[in-house]
Amino acid sequence: MPSGIRTNIEAFPVTGNVLSAAKKIFLNNKSIRLDSSGRNFFAVANLHQGQNTLALKIVDSAGNETVYSKQVFFDPNYSRSEE
């Protein structure tokens, strides 16, 4: 079984928040909009069949970068009952 998250959702939602205001945030090198507070975000990752890596990069006002990475396995025939 692949490691990470398994899903049958091709347009995979990615949501979250940052503890301090971020200047920029990226999902797989694509800029994501933050809400007016500068702390909450929402994006959709279009997955391809098989293993996908989602990389979230947060850049603060000083230019410091933090990167989080998660593996997501997309199988259009996946069902939770298989677990």
N, C-alpha and C positions, 0 to 999 in steps of 0.2 A: 504494500500500500504506500502511495506517495506521502511524504511528510508535509506538514502544513495544513492548510484548509482545503477541503474538497467541496466543490459546488457544481451545480448544473445551471448557474446563472451566468450568461455570457457578458451582460452589461453589469459588472460587479460593483456595487456601491462601496465607496470608501469615505468614511466620516470620522471626525475626531475633533480634538481641541488641543491647544498648546497652553502650557502653564503661564507663559509670559508672551506678550505681544510679539508676533513674528513679523519681519519685514517682507519676506517672501516664502512661499511654500510650493513645492513641486512634487508631482506624482509621475514617476518615470520620465523625468526631465521636462514635463509639461507643467506650465504655471497653473496654480490653482488659486481661485479667489477665496479670500477670507471674508467673513462677515464684518459688519461695521465695528465690532469690538476688536477685530484683529486676532481673535483667538479660536474661532470655530471654522471648520471647513467641510465641504462636501464635494466629492468628485465621483466620476464613473470610470472604471477601468474596463476597457473592452478586451476580454480574454480570448486567447486562442486555445484550441483543444490541446490538452496536455498541461505540462508544468509551466507556470507563469511566475515571474518575480515582480512583486510590487515594491518599488523603492520610493519612500517618502523622504524628501529632503526639506529641512526647515532652516532658514537663514534668519538670524536675528539682526538687529540694527547695527551691531558692531561687525557684521560680516561673518560671524561664526556659523558653521554649518553642522547640523546634526542629521544623520541619515538612519532611517529605520527600514528594514527589509523584511518582507514576508513572502513565503511561497504559497501560491494558490494553484490547485490542480483543477482544471475545468474539464468536465466530462458531461456532455449534454444528456447522457442517459443515466447519470448518477441519481441514486435515490437514497435517502437517509436510512431506509430499511435494509440496505446492503451492509450497514455497519454492525 
